[in-house]
């Protein structure tokens, strides 16, 4: 639905709001596509100089993909197609020619965490909690490009820690790890600071921003990624993934079997 993403441009600052607070702003496929369209077609969306991406309400930036959409998965192509779609969306955010700021309040998990990591800067409230808890929820995995982004941002050791333990990283730890640029006390302070930061950046030389983003993107993608489709298929086509999905939706603990 059109109101699942709110978008407005004011004084050169584009504000994107993931607007499903009743579902902790979990993203539907339509929301993913709308976000990519905004990032890929700035002239058609008010020609902002900076984009701020945030979630409606104080409880979550975004709690990943709406799990009910996985019930239709039946073949390896379904799993690979999903991860290819997510990679395309994240690449659109990452390669958006203007600076992007993730303004994070509350939970930022799964696909929501991937979106935040694809942004150029991240500011968060003191109650922000970041992670990829798939090892205790769905039993799926990330794509090679998503793992690559995480390693570039956090380092391999911390990525293993976060994924293996399925824990959520508290705000102060995230700040120390370089995940966040700064922490603010609460949601009101977050939105004020996001506006201030975006306004400052919007007044600076656009070509400097574009050149810096493109240079860093080229450095990060200087070599080809190793193949990883077999890992995606192994997880998404497993009995464990089906069990994890049904357990999540049924609000019960999953029973893992490793197959």
SULFENGI-V902870 format. One record per backbone hydrogen bond with DSSP energy under -1.0 kcal/mol. CO is the residue of the C=O (numbers start at 1). NH is the residue of the N-H. E is the energy in kcal/mol with one decimal. If there is no record, write none. Layout:
co:CO nh:NH e:E
co:CO nh:NH e:E
This chain:
co:1 nh:4 e:-1.8
co:4 nh:19 e:-3.1
co:6 nh:17 e:-2.8
co:8 nh:15 e:-3.2
co:10 nh:13 e:-1.9
co:12 nh:49 e:-3.3
co:12 nh:50 e:-1.4
co:13 nh:10 e:-2.3
co:14 nh:52 e:-3.1
co:15 nh:8 e:-1.4
co:16 nh:54 e:-2.6
co:17 nh:6 e:-2.5
co:18 nh:56 e:-2.8
co:20 nh:23 e:-2.2
co:20 nh:25 e:-3.1
co:21 nh:24 e:-1.5
co:23 nh:26 e:-1.7
co:24 nh:63 e:-1.4
co:27 nh:66 e:-2.8
co:28 nh:32 e:-2.0
co:29 nh:33 e:-2.3
co:30 nh:34 e:-2.2
co:31 nh:35 e:-2.3
co:32 nh:36 e:-2.2
co:33 nh:37 e:-2.4
co:34 nh:38 e:-2.1
co:35 nh:39 e:-2.0
co:36 nh:40 e:-1.9
co:37 nh:41 e:-1.6
co:42 nh:45 e:-1.7
co:42 nh:47 e:-2.8
co:50 nh:14 e:-3.1
co:51 nh:101 e:-2.7
co:52 nh:16 e:-3.3
co:53 nh:103 e:-2.8
co:54 nh:18 e:-2.9
co:59 nh:107 e:-2.4
co:62 nh:109 e:-1.9
co:64 nh:27 e:-2.9
co:66 nh:69 e:-1.8
co:67 nh:70 e:-2.1
co:68 nh:71 e:-1.1
co:70 nh:73 e:-2.0
co:75 nh:79 e:-1.4
co:76 nh:80 e:-2.8
co:77 nh:81 e:-2.6
co:78 nh:82 e:-1.9
co:79 nh:83 e:-2.3
co:80 nh:84 e:-2.4
co:81 nh:85 e:-2.1
co:82 nh:86 e:-2.6
co:83 nh:87 e:-2.5
co:84 nh:88 e:-2.2
co:85 nh:89 e:-2.4
co:86 nh:90 e:-2.9
co:87 nh:91 e:-2.5
co:88 nh:92 e:-1.9
co:89 nh:93 e:-1.8
co:90 nh:94 e:-3.0
co:91 nh:95 e:-2.6
co:93 nh:96 e:-1.0
co:99 nh:51 e:-2.5
co:100 nh:121 e:-1.8
co:101 nh:53 e:-3.0
co:102 nh:123 e:-2.5
co:104 nh:125 e:-2.1
co:106 nh:129 e:-1.9
co:107 nh:61 e:-2.5
co:107 nh:62 e:-1.2
co:108 nh:131 e:-1.6
co:109 nh:112 e:-1.9
co:110 nh:114 e:-2.0
co:111 nh:115 e:-2.2
co:112 nh:116 e:-2.1
co:113 nh:117 e:-2.3
co:114 nh:118 e:-1.4
co:121 nh:102 e:-2.9
co:122 nh:181 e:-3.5
co:123 nh:104 e:-3.0
co:124 nh:184 e:-2.6
co:125 nh:128 e:-1.8
co:129 nh:108 e:-2.9
co:130 nh:169 e:-3.7
co:131 nh:110 e:-1.6
co:133 nh:136 e:-1.6
co:134 nh:139 e:-3.2
co:143 nh:147 e:-2.4
co:144 nh:148 e:-2.4
co:145 nh:149 e:-2.2
co:146 nh:150 e:-2.1
co:147 nh:151 e:-2.7
co:148 nh:152 e:-2.3
co:149 nh:153 e:-1.6
co:150 nh:154 e:-3.4
co:151 nh:155 e:-1.7
co:155 nh:159 e:-2.0
co:156 nh:160 e:-2.4
co:157 nh:161 e:-2.1
co:158 nh:162 e:-2.8
co:159 nh:163 e:-2.7
co:160 nh:164 e:-3.0
co:161 nh:165 e:-2.0
co:169 nh:130 e:-2.2
co:170 nh:174 e:-2.3
co:171 nh:175 e:-2.2
co:172 nh:176 e:-2.2
co:173 nh:177 e:-2.2
co:174 nh:179 e:-2.1
co:174 nh:180 e:-1.1
co:175 nh:178 e:-1.0
co:182 nh:124 e:-1.9
co:184 nh:126 e:-1.2
co:186 nh:190 e:-2.1
co:187 nh:191 e:-2.4
co:188 nh:192 e:-1.8
co:189 nh:193 e:-2.6
co:190 nh:194 e:-2.8
co:191 nh:195 e:-1.8
co:192 nh:196 e:-2.3
co:193 nh:197 e:-2.9
co:194 nh:198 e:-2.5
co:195 nh:199 e:-2.4
co:196 nh:200 e:-2.3
co:197 nh:201 e:-2.4
co:198 nh:202 e:-2.4
co:201 nh:204 e:-1.9
co:205 nh:209 e:-1.6
co:206 nh:210 e:-2.5
co:207 nh:211 e:-2.7
co:208 nh:212 e:-2.3
co:209 nh:213 e:-2.5
co:210 nh:214 e:-2.5
co:211 nh:215 e:-2.6
co:212 nh:216 e:-2.3
co:213 nh:217 e:-2.1
co:214 nh:218 e:-2.4
co:215 nh:219 e:-2.2
co:216 nh:220 e:-2.2
co:217 nh:221 e:-1.3
co:219 nh:222 e:-1.1
co:228 nh:232 e:-1.6
co:229 nh:233 e:-2.5
co:230 nh:234 e:-2.2
co:231 nh:235 e:-1.9
co:232 nh:236 e:-2.7
co:233 nh:237 e:-2.1
co:235 nh:238 e:-1.3
co:238 nh:242 e:-1.5
co:239 nh:243 e:-2.6
co:240 nh:244 e:-3.2
co:241 nh:245 e:-2.6
co:242 nh:246 e:-2.3
co:243 nh:247 e:-2.6
co:244 nh:248 e:-2.5
co:245 nh:249 e:-2.5
co:246 nh:250 e:-2.0
co:247 nh:252 e:-2.5
co:248 nh:251 e:-1.1
co:259 nh:239 e:-1.2
